[in-house]
């Protein structure tokens, strides 16, 4: 088995078929699809079961309320050499896996991600999501802002031996991906395709982001604290730990200046809700502060 595609889901019966079909439409077919449930109460199971393809597996689970839990269930069940992640309301373009695996071989790395087309319900696709322009994403790049869209990622399974799974801590409920990619980035750069290979549905009202308070400095504090706790148990990552500790202290100090925190949150909320390309501008704001 070449690739295991892990799709965490909760009550996405209204769109899960389209997500799965985007995987079945890939130009490479040596894959399995693990739909990892988080206690759905709608018709998600029925919609998945109606797709008659032996490569699809349903991984049941109780309600955890954190995306990390069903993702980790999928990791444990996966049989593939490579693990790719796809949120259950996003879609892949047909050549996504093929192009990434070729780039991984060319760059001699063990992970890859790409830009995405940003789709806002009611508006359609309004442009690309990221502004990152290099062909690799390093640990240092990730210190500034999370440049990795989880639905665009593919990672070699050997990296999980050291990185573990996505952290399931409640404090990391909407940022567990950032915490996990930092761990992975201590082992490999991410090959990055500027070309969008996925359609990212930016629909905060119907995602966990819509019900969780987001303060950028609180999030950074939690992410880097998680990395430090994890990193202290590992060998030969002292330089990464030093950089993470500096960023953790920056976040702690910023939280002592409430007006700064409020200003950044207002910028983020206004941009993301009202303007195309908002993520790009927000990322630049964070870079300038750093």
C-alpha positions as CSV (number, residue, x, y, z in Angstrom):
1,X,0.0,0.0,0.0
2,X,1.5,3.3,-1.1
3,X,-0.7,5.9,0.5
4,X,-3.2,5.9,3.4
5,X,-5.6,8.9,3.2
6,X,-7.0,9.8,6.6
7,X,-10.3,11.7,6.7
8,X,-11.5,12.7,10.2
9,X,-15.2,13.6,10.2
10,X,-18.1,14.6,12.4
11,X,-21.6,15.2,10.9
12,X,-20.5,15.9,7.4
13,X,-23.1,13.8,5.6
14,X,-23.9,16.8,3.5
15,X,-20.5,16.9,1.8
16,X,-18.5,13.8,2.7
17,X,-19.2,12.1,-0.7
18,X,-17.6,15.0,-2.6
19,X,-14.5,14.8,-0.4
20,X,-14.1,11.1,-0.9
21,X,-14.7,11.3,-4.6
22,X,-11.9,13.8,-4.9
23,X,-9.6,11.0,-3.5
24,X,-11.0,8.3,-5.8
25,X,-10.4,10.7,-8.7
26,X,-6.6,10.8,-8.0
27,X,-4.3,9.9,-10.9
28,X,-2.6,7.3,-8.7
29,X,-4.8,4.5,-7.4
30,X,-2.5,2.6,-4.9
31,X,-4.3,4.0,-1.8
32,X,-6.7,3.4,0.9
33,X,-9.2,5.8,2.4
34,X,-9.8,5.8,6.2
35,X,-12.9,7.7,7.1
36,X,-12.4,8.3,10.9
37,X,-15.6,9.2,12.7
38,X,-15.8,11.3,15.8
39,X,-19.3,10.3,16.9
40,X,-21.4,11.5,14.0
41,X,-25.2,11.6,14.6
42,X,-26.3,12.4,11.1
43,X,-26.2,10.2,7.9
44,X,-22.4,10.4,7.4
45,X,-22.0,6.6,7.8
46,X,-24.8,5.9,5.4
47,X,-23.3,8.3,2.8
48,X,-19.9,6.7,3.1
49,X,-21.2,3.1,3.0
50,X,-23.1,3.9,-0.2
51,X,-19.8,4.4,-2.0
52,X,-18.9,1.0,-3.2
53,X,-15.1,0.9,-3.4
54,X,-13.1,-1.6,-1.4
55,X,-10.4,0.9,-0.7
56,X,-12.7,2.8,1.7
57,X,-12.7,1.8,5.4
58,X,-14.9,3.3,8.1
59,X,-13.1,3.8,11.4
60,X,-15.8,4.3,14.1
61,X,-15.2,6.4,17.2
62,X,-17.0,8.2,20.0
63,X,-17.4,11.9,20.3
64,X,-14.1,13.5,21.3
65,X,-14.7,17.0,19.9
66,X,-11.1,17.4,18.9
67,X,-9.8,16.6,15.3
68,X,-6.6,15.1,16.7
69,X,-8.5,12.1,18.1
70,X,-10.0,10.7,14.8
71,X,-6.8,11.5,13.0
72,X,-4.8,9.5,15.5
73,X,-7.2,6.6,15.2
74,X,-6.6,6.7,11.4
75,X,-2.8,6.7,11.9
76,X,-3.0,3.6,14.1
77,X,-5.1,1.8,11.4
78,X,-3.2,3.0,8.4
79,X,-1.4,0.4,6.2
80,X,0.3,2.8,3.8
81,X,4.0,3.8,3.5
82,X,2.8,7.4,3.2
83,X,0.0,9.1,5.2
84,X,-2.0,11.9,3.7
85,X,-4.6,14.0,5.6
86,X,-7.8,15.5,4.3
87,X,-10.5,17.2,6.3
88,X,-14.0,16.0,5.4
89,X,-15.2,19.3,3.9
90,X,-12.1,19.9,1.7
91,X,-11.3,18.4,-1.7
92,X,-8.2,17.3,-3.6
93,X,-7.4,18.2,-7.2
94,X,-6.8,15.0,-9.3
95,X,-3.0,15.1,-9.6
96,X,-2.4,16.0,-5.9
97,X,-0.8,12.8,-4.7
98,X,1.1,12.1,-7.9
99,X,2.7,15.6,-8.0
100,X,3.6,15.6,-4.4
101,X,5.3,12.1,-4.5
102,X,7.3,13.2,-7.5
103,X,8.4,16.4,-5.6
104,X,9.3,14.5,-2.5
105,X,11.6,12.2,-4.5
106,X,13.2,15.2,-6.2
107,X,13.7,17.2,-3.0
108,X,14.7,14.1,-1.0
109,X,12.4,14.9,1.9
110,X,9.8,12.9,3.9
111,X,6.9,15.3,3.8
112,X,5.1,17.7,1.5
113,X,2.3,20.3,1.4
114,X,0.9,22.8,-1.0
115,X,-1.1,26.0,-1.4
116,X,-4.9,25.7,-1.7
117,X,-7.8,27.4,-3.5
118,X,-9.8,29.2,-0.8
119,X,-13.6,28.5,-1.1
120,X,-16.0,30.5,1.0
121,X,-19.6,29.1,1.1
122,X,-21.9,31.5,-0.7
123,X,-19.0,33.2,-2.5
124,X,-17.1,30.4,-4.2
125,X,-13.4,30.3,-4.8
126,X,-11.9,33.7,-4.1
127,X,-8.2,33.0,-4.7
128,X,-5.2,31.1,-3.2
129,X,-4.9,30.7,0.6
130,X,-1.2,31.2,1.3
131,X,1.5,33.7,0.3
132,X,4.4,31.4,0.9
133,X,6.8,31.3,-2.1
134,X,9.7,29.0,-1.3
135,X,10.0,25.4,-2.5
136,X,10.5,24.1,1.1
137,X,9.0,24.8,4.5
138,X,11.5,24.5,7.3
139,X,11.2,24.6,11.1
140,X,12.3,28.2,11.1
141,X,9.5,29.1,8.6
142,X,7.1,27.4,10.9
143,X,8.2,29.4,13.9
144,X,6.7,32.5,12.4
145,X,3.3,31.2,11.4
146,X,1.8,27.9,10.4
147,X,2.4,27.6,6.7
148,X,1.0,24.1,6.4
149,X,-2.6,23.4,5.4
150,X,-3.4,20.0,6.9
151,X,-5.5,18.8,4.0
152,X,-2.6,19.3,1.7
153,X,-0.1,17.2,3.6
154,X,1.5,13.9,2.9
155,X,4.0,12.4,5.4
156,X,6.2,9.3,5.5
157,X,5.0,7.0,8.2
158,X,8.5,6.6,9.7
159,X,8.2,10.2,11.0
160,X,5.4,9.2,13.4
161,X,7.8,7.0,15.4
162,X,9.5,10.2,16.8
163,X,6.7,12.8,16.3
164,X,4.0,10.6,17.8
165,X,0.5,11.6,16.7
166,X,-1.5,14.8,16.8
167,X,-1.6,16.1,20.4
168,X,-5.0,15.6,21.9
169,X,-4.8,18.2,24.6
170,X,-8.0,20.3,24.9
171,X,-5.9,23.5,24.9
172,X,-4.7,22.7,21.4
173,X,-8.2,21.9,20.1
174,X,-7.9,24.1,16.9
175,X,-4.1,24.2,16.6
176,X,-3.1,20.6,17.1
177,X,-2.0,20.5,13.5
178,X,0.5,23.4,14.1
179,X,1.9,21.6,17.1
180,X,2.3,18.4,15.2
181,X,3.9,19.9,12.1
182,X,6.5,21.6,14.3
183,X,7.5,18.2,15.6
184,X,7.7,16.8,12.1
185,X,9.8,19.8,11.0
186,X,12.6,18.8,13.3
187,X,13.0,15.7,11.2
188,X,12.5,16.9,7.7
189,X,11.7,20.0,5.6
190,X,8.3,20.0,3.8
191,X,8.6,20.0,0.0
192,X,6.1,22.8,-1.0
193,X,4.2,23.3,-4.2
194,X,3.1,26.8,-4.8
195,X,0.5,25.4,-7.2
196,X,-2.8,24.9,-5.3
197,X,-3.5,21.1,-5.1
198,X,-6.6,21.3,-2.9
199,X,-9.8,23.2,-2.4
200,X,-9.9,24.5,1.2
201,X,-13.5,25.2,2.4
202,X,-13.1,28.2,4.7
203,X,-16.3,27.7,6.7
204,X,-15.7,28.6,10.3
205,X,-19.4,28.5,11.2
206,X,-19.5,24.8,10.5
207,X,-16.1,23.8,12.0
208,X,-14.5,23.6,15.4
209,X,-12.9,27.0,14.8
210,X,-16.3,28.6,15.0
211,X,-16.8,27.5,18.6
212,X,-13.4,28.0,20.1
213,X,-12.0,31.3,21.3
214,X,-8.9,32.2,19.3
215,X,-6.3,34.6,20.7
216,X,-3.1,34.4,18.6
217,X,-0.8,34.8,21.5
218,X,-2.6,32.3,23.7
219,X,-2.4,29.9,20.8
220,X,1.3,30.5,20.2
221,X,1.9,30.0,23.9
222,X,0.1,26.7,24.0
223,X,1.8,25.4,20.8
224,X,5.3,26.2,21.8
225,X,4.7,24.9,25.4
226,X,3.6,21.6,23.8
227,X,6.7,21.5,21.7
228,X,9.0,22.2,24.7
229,X,7.3,19.4,26.7
230,X,7.6,17.0,23.8
231,X,11.2,18.1,22.9
232,X,12.6,17.6,26.3
233,X,12.0,13.9,26.0
234,X,13.9,13.8,22.7
235,X,17.6,13.7,21.8
236,X,19.6,16.0,19.5
237,X,17.0,18.7,19.1
238,X,18.5,21.3,21.5
239,X,18.7,24.0,18.8
240,X,15.0,23.5,18.0
241,X,14.1,23.7,21.6
242,X,16.0,26.9,22.1
243,X,14.1,28.6,19.3
244,X,10.8,27.2,20.5
245,X,11.5,28.5,24.0
246,X,12.2,32.0,22.7
247,X,8.9,32.0,20.8
248,X,7.1,30.7,23.9
249,X,8.5,33.6,25.9
250,X,7.5,36.1,23.3
251,X,3.9,34.9,23.5
252,X,3.9,35.0,27.3
253,X,5.2,38.6,27.2
254,X,2.7,39.6,24.6
255,X,-0.2,38.3,26.7
256,X,1.0,40.7,29.4
257,X,0.1,43.5,27.0
258,X,-3.7,43.1,26.5
259,X,-4.1,46.0,24.1
260,X,-1.6,44.3,21.7
261,X,-3.4,41.0,21.9
262,X,-6.8,42.6,21.3
263,X,-5.5,44.6,18.3
264,X,-4.1,41.5,16.7
265,X,-7.3,39.6,17.3
266,X,-9.4,42.4,15.8
267,X,-7.1,42.4,12.7
268,X,-7.4,38.7,12.3
269,X,-11.2,38.6,12.7
270,X,-11.8,41.5,10.4
271,X,-9.5,40.2,7.7
272,X,-10.6,36.6,7.7
273,X,-14.3,37.4,7.7
274,X,-14.4,40.2,5.2
275,X,-11.5,40.1,2.7
276,X,-10.2,37.7,0.1
277,X,-6.6,36.6,0.7
278,X,-7.0,37.5,4.4
279,X,-4.7,34.7,5.6
280,X,-1.9,36.2,3.6
281,X,-2.2,39.6,5.2
282,X,-2.6,38.1,8.7
283,X,0.5,36.0,8.2
284,X,2.4,39.2,7.2
285,X,1.2,41.0,10.3
286,X,2.6,38.2,12.5
287,X,5.9,38.2,10.7
288,X,6.2,42.0,11.2
289,X,5.6,41.6,14.9
290,X,8.2,38.8,15.1
